[in-house]
Amino acid sequence: MSKLGKSLVICFGLAAAVATLPGTALAAPQESWAIAGAACVPVGQTSNAHLVFNSAGDAGFAAGTTGEIILTCPVFSTIEVAQALTITYRDTDGSGTGAVIFAALRRKDLSTGAAATVGTTIDTNTGPLVEGYGTIGGILVNCTSPHIFDFANFAYYVQINIQRTTAEQMPLFGGARLHSDVIC
């Protein structure tokens, strides 16, 4: 047998051996995705007039401004399934009306352009007063069935609405995470 023939036999033998190793046939579905607040895109002129990004990647209000900041955080096709959305945030008046952050997973139909919320919307006014950093989250669909992403038909993003009615409050959006490590 020639050297080329022996090399081909060895290569095919190695390929067959690797293909039969346990755990190499299928990869587990990706169940986690995260993004920093500064990686999200401000929407509209109202957001641009009030928005400031800090050096830690957070998004919040410029000094002395009030109103609403709307951010869209693109979800990349590296995630396949998720059961929950969690955000890192600061809400300096808890359930008060001076500051609130809303977060929701949204999907846009690529054939019609229609956008819809997937699951529940997070409302930081349902959580405690957070002066440092806190996390709050919600289940997307239910505890027994994760949301399965369909990037062939939809584009996904997390929408963040930061509202401030008084300049004394300091709401801040640190980041968002889609994941499946939940206990129901």
Stockholm file with secondary structure:
# STOCKHOLM 1.0

chainA/1-184         MSKLGKSLVICFGLAAAVATLPGTALAAPQESWAIAGAACVPVGQTSNAHLVFNSAGDAGFAAGTTGEIILTCPVFSTIEVAQALTITYRDTDGSGTGAVIFAALRRKDLSTGAAATVGTTIDTNTGPLVEGYGTIGGILVNCTSPHIFDFANFAYYVQINIQRTTAEQMPLFGGARLHSDVIC
#=GR chainA/1-184 SS CCHHHHHHHHHHHHHHHHHTSTTCSCCCCCCEEEEEGGGSEECHHHHHHHEEECTTSCEEECTTCCEEEEEEEEECTTCCEESEEEEEEEETTTTSSSEEEEEEEEEEETTTCCEEEEEEEEEGGGSCCEEEEEEEEEESSCSSSCEECCTTTEEEEEEEEEEESSTTCCCEEEEEEEECCCCC
#=GC SS_cons         CCHHHHHHHHHHHHHHHHHTSTTCSCCCCCCEEEEEGGGSEECHHHHHHHEEECTTSCEEECTTCCEEEEEEEEECTTCCEESEEEEEEEETTTTSSSEEEEEEEEEEETTTCCEEEEEEEEEGGGSCCEEEEEEEEEESSCSSSCEECCTTTEEEEEEEEEEESSTTCCCEEEEEEEECCCCC
//
